Amino acid sequence: MYKNYQIIFFGTPEFAVPTLKALIKAGFIDIKFVVTQPDKPVGRHHSKLVPSPIKKESQKAGIDVVDDITKIDPTGADLGILVAYGKIIPKKLINSFPKGILNLHPSLLPKYRGSSPIQVAILNQDDETGVTIMQLDDEMDHGPIITQEKVKLDKTETAGDLHDKLAKIGADLFIKILPDYIAGKIKPKEQDHAKASFTEKLTKQVGKINWKKSKTEIEAHVRAMNPWPGAWTTYKNKKLIIWKMSKDGTPKEVQLEGKKRMPYSEFLKGNKGFNINDFS
């Protein structure tokens, strides 16, 4: 019934890959092309250009890729689907799609709008989080909600673990709701904007451990900052990243600047004067 329904996909990082893969396999839509961010310069002299995960996945599937949003032509597309594209979509472009653009966000909106909802849910030791599929509008994570799915948190997951879990749940949820959305059977629900909360962009500085906090809060911080930027402190004028920590505040895996990750017991063998309690 929905064969040849035309969409344009917007996405850039790994978080968007499960949704793109699911859409490719779905069978009831065709992806006209994919919009992603330009290849990123990496290396010591920024001499090497690396394509985004979405560009790599699109090319494997033989789908055309565009990296300049100002040059796309949405003519003939019925719907846009956006997952972590990373740039603001102009209102004129949003309105050019008959069914609008649907956006996947890794929180239960209106809670945790912004760029770091996964980390903040762990930092705040929430009992649950989830994903929201919403209609995109011209404000950040502000549009009407199409559907949500809750996920229980067991207080052991890292941001990396939760990232992967929510990406998969979001992808499955898209495939579940798209036929009804396309058929006009789902009525979007306005967010309660008075209950909105916001998250900030992660930086390396955010990873710095505040030793004045409780052991429980620090352990949550360690999980929230894994894999990036890493929960860190300084030891002998070098950055020491704590990758894993037990609930009692004892590190389990660490990495001193310039060294490889190692078990905390191995680190202590080479740093006999080190005592984690000296930081508190």
C-alpha positions in Angstrom: 0.0 0.0 0.0 2.9 2.4 0.8 5.3 1.2 -1.8 7.3 4.0 -3.4 6.5 6.5 -0.7 9.3 9.0 -1.0 11.4 10.3 1.9 14.6 12.3 2.4 16.8 11.2 5.3 18.8 13.7 7.4 21.5 12.4 9.7 25.2 12.3 10.5 26.6 10.3 13.4 26.4 6.6 14.5 23.2 7.3 16.4 21.4 7.8 13.1 22.7 4.6 11.4 20.2 2.1 12.9 17.2 4.2 11.7 18.7 4.5 8.2 19.3 0.8 8.1 15.7 0.1 9.2 14.3 2.4 6.6 16.3 0.8 3.9 14.9 -2.6 4.9 11.4 -1.5 5.6 10.0 -2.2 2.1 7.2 0.4 2.1 9.3 3.5 1.4 12.0 4.7 -1.0 14.8 7.0 0.1 15.3 9.7 -2.6 18.6 10.7 -1.1 20.4 11.3 2.2 21.5 14.7 3.6 24.5 14.6 6.0 27.3 16.9 7.1 30.4 17.4 5.0 33.4 15.1 5.4 35.4 16.0 8.5 39.1 16.8 8.5 41.1 14.7 10.9 44.7 13.9 11.7 47.6 16.0 12.9 47.4 18.5 10.1 43.7 18.0 9.3 44.9 16.6 6.0 42.6 13.6 5.8 38.8 13.9 5.2 36.6 11.3 6.8 33.0 10.8 5.8 30.2 10.6 8.4 28.9 7.2 9.5 25.7 8.0 7.6 27.5 8.8 4.4 29.4 5.5 4.6 26.1 3.6 5.2 24.3 5.4 2.4 27.1 4.7 -0.1 27.1 1.0 0.9 23.4 0.9 0.1 23.8 2.8 -3.2 21.9 5.9 -2.0 22.8 9.4 -3.2 24.3 11.7 -0.6 24.2 15.5 -0.3 26.3 17.4 2.1 25.1 20.9 1.4 21.5 21.5 2.6 21.2 24.7 0.6 21.5 22.7 -2.6 18.9 20.0 -2.0 15.6 19.8 -4.0 12.8 18.2 -2.0 10.5 18.1 -5.0 8.6 14.8 -5.0 9.5 13.9 -1.4 6.5 13.3 0.9 8.3 13.2 4.2 11.6 14.0 5.8 13.1 11.9 8.6 15.8 13.4 10.7 18.1 11.8 13.3 21.0 13.8 14.8 21.7 15.7 11.6 23.5 18.4 13.6 22.3 21.6 11.8 19.2 23.7 11.9 16.7 23.0 9.2 15.2 26.1 7.6 11.5 26.6 8.1 10.9 26.9 4.4 12.5 23.5 3.9 10.4 21.9 6.6 7.2 23.3 5.1 8.1 22.0 1.7 7.4 18.4 2.7 3.7 17.5 2.5 4.0 15.4 5.7 6.6 17.5 7.3 9.9 16.2 8.9 9.9 13.7 11.7 12.7 13.9 14.2 14.0 11.3 16.7 15.2 12.6 20.0 16.7 10.5 22.8 14.6 11.7 25.7 11.0 11.9 26.8 10.2 15.4 25.6 9.7 18.0 26.8 12.3 16.8 29.3 15.9 17.2 28.3 15.7 19.2 25.1 19.1 19.9 23.6 22.3 18.0 22.7 23.2 15.9 25.7 19.9 14.2 27.0 21.6 10.8 27.3 24.4 12.0 29.6 22.0 14.2 31.7 19.6 11.3 32.3 22.6 9.3 33.8 24.0 12.2 35.7 20.6 12.8 37.3 20.3 9.1 38.2 16.9 9.0 36.5 14.8 5.8 36.8 13.7 6.0 33.2 14.4 7.8 30.0 13.3 7.0 26.4 12.9 8.3 22.9 10.5 10.7 21.2 9.5 11.0 17.6 8.2 14.5 17.0 7.3 16.8 14.1 10.1 19.2 13.5 9.4 22.9 13.8 11.7 25.9 13.8 12.5 25.7 17.5 14.8 23.2 19.2 13.1 19.9 20.1 9.9 21.9 20.4 7.5 20.3 17.9 4.4 18.2 18.4 4.9 14.6 19.6 4.0 11.7 17.4 5.0 8.9 19.8 7.3 8.0 22.7 8.8 4.9 24.2 10.0 4.6 27.7 13.2 2.8 28.8 14.0 1.7 32.4 17.5 2.6 33.7 19.3 0.2 36.0 22.0 2.7 37.1 24.8 0.6 35.5 24.7 1.8 31.9 27.3 4.2 30.4 26.3 6.9 28.0 27.7 4.7 25.2 25.5 1.8 26.3 22.4 4.0 26.5 23.2 5.7 23.2 23.3 2.3 21.3 20.1 1.1 23.1 18.1 4.2 22.3 19.3 4.4 18.7 17.9 0.8 18.1 14.7 1.5 20.0 14.1 4.7 18.0 14.8 2.9 14.7 12.3 0.2 15.5 9.7 2.8 16.6 10.0 4.6 13.3 9.1 1.4 11.4 6.3 0.7 13.8 4.5 4.1 13.5 5.3 5.2 9.9 2.5 3.4 8.1 -0.1 4.9 10.4 1.5 8.3 10.3 1.7 8.2 6.5 -2.0 7.2 6.4 -3.0 10.2 8.7 -4.0 7.9 11.6 -1.8 9.6 14.2 -2.7 12.9 15.7 0.4 14.9 16.8 0.2 16.0 20.4 1.5 19.5 21.5 4.3 19.4 24.1 3.7 20.9 27.5 6.3 23.6 27.0 6.0 24.8 30.7 7.6 21.5 31.7 10.5 21.8 29.2 14.1 21.3 30.5 17.3 21.8 28.6 20.7 20.2 28.2 24.0 21.8 27.2 26.5 20.8 24.7 29.2 18.4 26.0 32.7 19.8 26.2 36.0 18.2 27.5 35.7 20.5 30.6 32.3 19.0 31.5 34.1 15.7 32.1 36.2 17.1 35.1 35.2 15.3 38.3 33.9 17.4 41.2 35.3 15.6 44.2 33.0 17.5 46.6 30.1 15.5 45.3 29.0 12.2 46.8 30.4 8.8 45.7 27.1 8.0 44.1 27.1 11.2 42.1 30.7 10.7 41.0 30.1 7.2 39.9 27.1 8.4 37.8 29.4 11.1 36.4 31.9 8.5 35.3 29.2 6.5 33.5 27.7 9.6 31.9 31.1 10.8 30.5 31.9 7.4 29.0 32.9 7.2 26.1 33.3 11.0 25.6 34.7 13.2 27.0 35.7 10.8 29.8 35.5 11.6 33.5 38.8 13.1 34.5 41.0 14.6 37.2 44.6 15.6 37.4 47.5 13.7 38.9 51.1 14.9 38.8 50.0 17.6 36.3 48.6 15.0 33.9 45.0 14.1 33.0 43.8 11.0 34.6 40.6 9.6 33.1 38.5 7.2 35.2 36.6 5.0 32.8 34.9 2.7 35.3 34.1 3.1 39.0 32.4 0.9 41.6 29.4 2.2 43.6 31.7 2.6 46.6 33.8 5.1 44.7 36.7 2.8 44.0 38.0 3.2 40.4 38.0 0.0 38.3 39.6 1.2 35.1 41.8 4.3 34.5 44.0 5.9 31.9 46.8 8.3 32.7 47.6 10.9 29.9 49.9 9.3 27.4 49.2 5.8 28.6 46.8 3.0 27.7 43.6 2.2 29.6 44.3 -0.3 32.4 42.8 -1.9 35.5 43.0 0.3 38.5 45.1 -2.4 40.3 47.7 -2.2 37.5 47.8 1.6 37.8 48.5 1.4 41.5 51.5 -0.9 41.0 53.2 1.9 39.0 51.9 4.7 41.2 52.3 3.5 44.8 51.7 6.8 46.4 48.3 7.3 44.7 45.3 7.3 46.9 41.9 8.1 45.4 40.7 9.4 48.8 43.2 12.3 48.6 41.0 13.9 46.0 37.9 14.1 48.2 
